[in-house]
Amino acid sequence: MELAKITSKGQITLPISIRKELKLKDGDKVAFIEKDGNYIIINPISLAIDKARKAFEGEAERLGLKNEEDVAEMIKEIRKEKKNK
């Protein structure tokens, strides 16, 4: 467990171990998420990736894509269609 002190301006310094774990660097932002009355600090990039992953959940199965070769073939077909327009 890591602790951080709050300044009179409401600022905290995240311990270096947490910054490394979240892959944060100078100027980055963090997101605070409430869950069951507790707050979780995350790297917002991770949040965006999770949202995108959830948005695409099940799409590969719906499109019949089983492996990388299927994806590559679908991309070729889409490019061919766009080229012919």
C-alpha positions as CSV (number, residue, x, y, z in Angstrom):
1,M,0.0,0.0,0.0
2,E,1.3,3.4,-0.9
3,L,0.3,6.7,0.7
4,A,0.2,10.3,-0.7
5,K,-0.2,13.5,1.3
6,I,-2.7,16.1,0.2
7,T,-1.4,19.7,0.1
8,S,-3.5,22.7,1.1
9,K,-4.3,23.2,-2.6
10,G,-5.7,19.7,-2.9
11,Q,-2.7,18.3,-4.8
12,I,-1.1,15.0,-4.3
13,T,2.1,13.4,-5.6
14,L,1.7,9.9,-6.9
15,P,4.4,7.6,-5.5
16,I,7.0,6.6,-8.2
17,S,6.0,3.0,-7.9
18,I,2.4,3.8,-8.9
19,R,3.5,6.1,-11.7
20,K,5.7,3.3,-13.1
21,E,2.9,0.7,-12.7
22,L,0.5,3.0,-14.6
23,K,3.2,3.9,-17.1
24,L,2.6,7.6,-16.4
25,K,5.0,10.4,-17.3
26,D,5.2,14.1,-16.7
27,G,2.1,15.9,-18.1
28,D,0.0,12.7,-18.3
29,K,-3.5,12.7,-16.8
30,V,-5.1,10.2,-14.5
31,A,-8.8,9.2,-14.2
32,F,-10.6,8.5,-11.0
33,I,-13.3,5.9,-11.1
34,E,-15.8,5.3,-8.3
35,K,-16.6,1.7,-7.6
36,D,-18.6,0.6,-4.6
37,G,-17.8,3.7,-2.6
38,N,-14.0,3.5,-3.4
39,Y,-12.0,5.4,-5.9
40,I,-9.6,3.8,-8.3
41,I,-6.9,5.8,-10.1
42,I,-6.2,4.6,-13.7
43,N,-4.4,5.7,-16.7
44,P,-7.1,7.1,-19.0
45,I,-5.5,5.4,-22.0
46,S,-6.3,2.1,-20.4
47,L,-9.9,3.2,-19.9
48,A,-10.2,4.1,-23.6
49,I,-8.8,0.8,-24.7
50,D,-11.2,-1.1,-22.4
51,K,-14.1,0.9,-23.8
52,A,-13.1,0.1,-27.4
53,R,-12.5,-3.5,-26.6
54,K,-16.0,-3.8,-25.1
55,A,-17.6,-2.0,-28.1
56,F,-16.1,-4.5,-30.4
57,E,-16.8,-7.6,-28.3
58,G,-18.4,-10.3,-30.3
59,E,-17.8,-8.6,-33.7
60,A,-15.2,-11.1,-34.9
61,E,-17.7,-13.9,-34.3
62,R,-20.5,-12.0,-35.9
63,L,-18.4,-11.4,-39.0
64,G,-17.1,-15.0,-39.1
65,L,-13.5,-14.1,-38.4
66,K,-11.6,-16.9,-36.7
67,N,-8.0,-16.0,-37.2
68,E,-5.6,-13.4,-38.6
69,E,-5.9,-14.8,-42.1
70,D,-9.6,-14.2,-42.0
71,V,-9.0,-10.6,-41.0
72,A,-6.4,-10.0,-43.7
73,E,-8.8,-11.4,-46.3
74,M,-11.6,-9.2,-45.1
75,I,-9.3,-6.1,-45.3
76,K,-8.3,-7.1,-48.9
77,E,-12.0,-7.3,-49.9
78,I,-12.8,-4.0,-48.3
79,R,-9.9,-2.3,-50.1
80,K,-10.9,-3.9,-53.4
81,E,-14.5,-2.6,-52.9
82,K,-13.3,0.9,-52.1
83,K,-11.0,0.9,-55.1
84,N,-13.8,0.0,-57.5
85,K,-16.1,2.8,-56.3
